[in-house]
Amino acid sequence: MKKKILLGGLALLLAVSLVATGCQAPPEAEVSEVAEEPTYHWIMACDYSPGQPAYVADMRFAKTVLDASDGRIVIDVHPGGVLGDWIIVFEEIMRGTVQFYNVCLPSVYDPRLGVSYIPYLVTSWDEVMVVYTPGGFIYETVDGILANLGVKLLSSWPTGFFGVGIKGDCPPSPKDPDVAKNLKIRIWADPAPEAIIEFFGYMPTVIPFADTYAALAMGVVDGVCTDLPDQLDYFGDQIDCFIYDTSLFECWFYLTNLEIYNALSPADQKIILDAALYVQDARIKEAEEWEEKDLQEFRDQGTEVILFTPEELAELRDRAVEELWPKLYGTIGKKIMMDAADAVAALK
C-alpha cells in the first residue's frame, strides 16, 4: 500500500516545507541553529512528497528534536519514497542504517503486526485516542512485537478509517452484510480485509496498490477497500459511491532502531519520544477535521457518501467479534485476539 535527495541543512528543508504547504511551524519548532558539530546526524525516510500531511508531520518531528536538543540532534527527512520501498526501508530500520521512519507495519516480518487491522477494533476517533496511544492495546502490543525485531515504537500516527469506494452505482443494501453485492473489491493480501469484504457480501480481489487505479479504470475490479484519505487522493476521480463502513483502521507508526535508542542518554531518549508524541497528538486532534473535509470533497464532486450511525457500528462490531475475529487466530494469535476483545469491552 505504500511506496537521495538531501536538501542541505535541516533548516533549509523546513523552509521549503513551510513555503510549499503554507503551514506554520509549531511553537516548539522555531528555527534553531544546528550545532557546529552535531552529536547525532540521522536519516528519516518519508514516503510522501512535500506538502502532504505525513511529510509536514515528519518535518515537525525533526524540527522539534532539533530545537529541544539545541541543535545536537539533526534529522534529515528524505521525502517522496526516495530511500526505497517501504518494506525494504523497514528492514533498514531494523539494521539501523536508516534511523527513523513513519510507516504502516509490514506483517511480512511478523504476522502479528496485522493486529492494527483487526475489523471494528475501533469505530470512533475517541476510541483511537485510547487504543493507539501509550498505554492502549495497540500501542503496547505493537511495541512488544517490534522489540523482538530490534525496532522501537515511538508513537502512532493515525491515518484514517476504511471504506469501500465503488465505480458506478451504489450496490443494493450497502449497509447490510447479509445481502450479496456481486462486486469485485480490491484488497491487499491480508486476512483482515479479506474477511471484512466477504462479510459485507463482496468478492475480495488481491491487486498491488500501484496497479489498482488501472484495474479500476479497466473494470478488473468494481471498487477499492482502503482508508478515506487514499480513496480521495488516489482514486477519487473514479469513485461514484463511497460506503464509509469504518470497518478497518489505518495507522502509521513512528519508529527507530531499538539499539540506537537504548544507547542514548535518558535525556535524549525523552527528546525523541516527546517529539514523536507531540506529532501523534497533533494528528489525532486534527483528524476529525480532515475526515469531514475529505467526505465533503467527495460530496462536492458528486460522489454519493453513505455513513453508518453509532448504533449500526456497534451492531457490526458485535458481529465482527463473533464471526470474523476467530479467522485471525492463525495469523495474529488467539492470545492477542482475546486481549483485543478485552480492550473493546473496556471501551463500552
N, C-alpha and C positions, 0 to 999 in steps of 0.2 A: 504494500500500500504506500510505500514511500519512494523515496528516492535515495592553481594553488595561488586562490587569489589572495595575496597578502596586501592589504591596503596601507602598508606602512605602520604607523603607530596606532594605538587603540583610540586615542583622542580624535585622530583624523577619521577613523571608521565611524565613530559616534556621530561626528559632524555630518558625514554623508548620510547616515541613517536618519537623522533628525530633519535634514533638508528634504529627503525623499518622502518621509512619512508625515511631516508636519506635526510630529509628536513632541511634547516637552519631556526632557529628562526628568526622572523623579527627583525629589529633594535630595535623596541620598546620593545622587549621581551627578552632582555638579562636576565639571571637568577638573580633574586633578593632574598635577604634573606627575609623569612617570619618573620613578626614581632613576638616578643616573645608571645604576646597575641593579635592576630588579632582582629580588631574591628568587622569584619564580617567573618564568615566561612560558605560558602554556598555550595549547591549541584547543579550540572548541569547534566542533562540527555543527553545521546548521543546514538542514535540508531545504530551507525556504530562502527566497530571494529578499533583498532589502525592500522594506515597505510592508511585508506581510507580518501578521501579529506574532508568529513564533520567532521571527528574526528580531523584531523590536524587543521581545521579551529576553532573548539571548543577549542583546546589547545592554539591556538594563541590568541583567545579572553581571555581565563582565564589568560594567562601569561601577556598579555598587561595590564589587570586590576591589576594584582599583582604588576607589576613594577610601573605603574602610581600612585598607592596608597602607594608606599613604603612598601609593604607587609601588609598593614592594611586590605585589602580585598582579602580573599583566596577563590577560587572557585575550588572544587574538581570535575573533569569530570569523570563520570561513563559511560564507553563505552559499546558497544555491546547490547544495549537494556536491560541491567540487571535490570533496575528500573521498567520495565513493558511495557505493550502495550502502543503505542503512544497516544491513546485516553485517557487511564487512567492517563498517566503522564501529559497530557494537563490539566486534571482535578486537578492534584496536583499543577500545576502552578496557577490555579485559587484559590486554597486554600492557597497557599504559602508554602506548605510542601516540594515542590521542587522549587528552586528559579530561575533556568534558563533552557532553552530548545531551540534547533534549530530544527524546525519541520514544516511539512506542516500543514495546518489548517483543523481541523476536523469540518465539517459543521453540525455534529450532535448537537452541542451546539447552533448554529445559522446558518440556511441555507444560509444566505447572505455571509458567509465566502467562499462559492463557487465562489465568484467574481473573484478570481485569476485564474480560469479555463475558463474564457469566450473565446470561439473559436475565434482565429485570432485577439485577442486584441493586441498582439504584433507579429511581424514577423521577427525581427532582434535584435541583441544584443544592437545596438544603441537605439532602442525603449525600450528595457528592462531597460536600464540606466535611461531613462526619466520616465517611468511609475511605476517602482517598487522601486524607491528610494525616500527619503524625498521630499515632495512637489509634487510627482507624484500621479496619480489617484489611483493606487492600494494601495500604501503606506498609503495615507491619509484616504482612505475608510476603509481599514482593521484596521487601528489604532482606528478609531471611533467605529467600531463594537466590537473590542476586549475590549475597555474600559468598555463597558456595561457588559462584562464578568469578569471584575476585572483583566484584563491582559494588560500589557504594551508592545507595539511593539517597539523593539529597532532598528532593521534593517532587510533588506531582505538578503536571501542567495540563489540566483538563481541556480537551478539545471540543467534545460535544456529543450529544445523543444521536443515535442512529434512527434512520427511517428508510422507507423504500421509495425510490424515485421511479416513476413509470413514464415511458414514452408512449403517449396515446391516452385513451380514456381511463379513468379510474376503474378498477375491477369491481365486480359485484360484491356487496357487503364487505368492504375493505377492512372493517374492524373485527370481523367475525372469523376466528381461526377455523371454524368448522365448515366454512364454505370454500370449496376448491376455486382457486383463481386461474389455474391453467396458464400461467405466465412464467417464463424463464427469468430468474433474477440472478444477476452476477454476485458471487461471493468470493472471498479468498479461501484458501484451503485450510479450514479450521472447523472443528466440531461445533463450536458455538453458533456461528452464522448459519451453518447448515441446519442445525436443529431449529433455530427460530424461523428460518424461511420455510422449512417444511411445516412447522407448526401453524403458520398463517396460510397454508394451502398453496404455496408457490412451488416451483421446481428450481432448486438451487443449481447454479451452473458456475463452476470454478473457472475464472479467467484472470490472468495477471492484470494488475491495476493499469499498467501502461497500455494495455490493449483494450481496455473497457470502453473508451469513448468510441472507437471504431466499431466495436462489437455492437454497441447500442445503435449507432448510425446505420449499420447494415442489417439490423434485425436479428443478429445472432442471439441476443438477449432482449427481453422486453423492459428490463429495469435494472436498477442498481441498489444494492444494500450497502450503505456507508453512512458516515456521520453527516450532519446537516452542513457544516462548512464545505466539505468535499462535494456534496450534492450540488451546491450552488456554484462553487468555484470551478469545478472540473466538468460538470455535466448539465449545468443549469439551462443552457440553451436548448437542450433536448428533452427536458423534464416537463411533462404536461400535468402530471399528478404527483403530489408528494404526500405520502402517508407517514405521518410523524408518530410512529408507534413507540419510540424511545426504548426499544427492546434491548439494545446493546449500548454500551458507553465506551467512547474512545478517550483514552488518557495517555498523554506522553509523560515522560519522567526525566527529571534532571539527574544525570549520572556522572560519576567519576570513578577512577580506578581506586579500589579499596586500599591497596598497598601504599599508593601515593597519599591518600587521605590519612591513613593511620600514621604516616611518617611526619605529618605536620604537627606543629605545636597546638595545644588546645586552643590558644587564641586564634590561630589561623584557621583551624577547623571551624571555629564559631563564625568567622568572617564568611567562609564559603557557604556554610549551612544557612546562616541568616540571610544571605543574598538570595539563595535558592528559594527559601520560604517566603521572602518578600515578593518575588516574582510569582510564586504559586498563589499567594493570597490576592495579589492584584488581578490575576487572571480570573479567579473564581468570582471576585466582586464584579468584574466586567462581563462575565459570561452570559448572564440572562439578557443584558442589553444587546450583546452581539447576536444572541439567538433570535430575539424579536426582530432585529434589523434584517437578518437573513430571511426569516419567514415572510416579512413584509416585502422584501425584494422579490421573492417567488410570486407573491400575490400580484405585485405591480406588473410583472411580466406576463400575467395571465395564467400562471400555474395554479391549479386547484390544490389547496392545502387542507389536509384532514388531520385534526387534532383529537387527542383522547382526553377524557376527563380523569381526574384523580381516582374516582371510583372505578372507572374502566381499567385503569392501570393497576389498581390494587387487585382486581379480579384476575387480570392477566398474570400478575406476579405470582399469585397463589397457584395458578395452573402451571406456570413455568417451574416453580419449585418442585411440584409433584411429578410433572410429566417430562420436563426437559433436563433438569439438573442431574438425574441419575445417568444420563447419557454422557456426562462429562467426568464420571468417576474414573474412567480408564486413562484419561489424559491428565486431569488436574489432581485426582486422588480423592478418595472418599472422605478422608480426614479434613482436607481443606474445604470440601463442599459442605460438610457438616458445620464447620466453623462459619462458612458463609451463611448458612441457614440461621445460626445463632445471631449473626450480625444483622440480618434482615429482621429477625424477631425483635431485636433491641431498638430498631427504628420505629416500630409501631407504637 
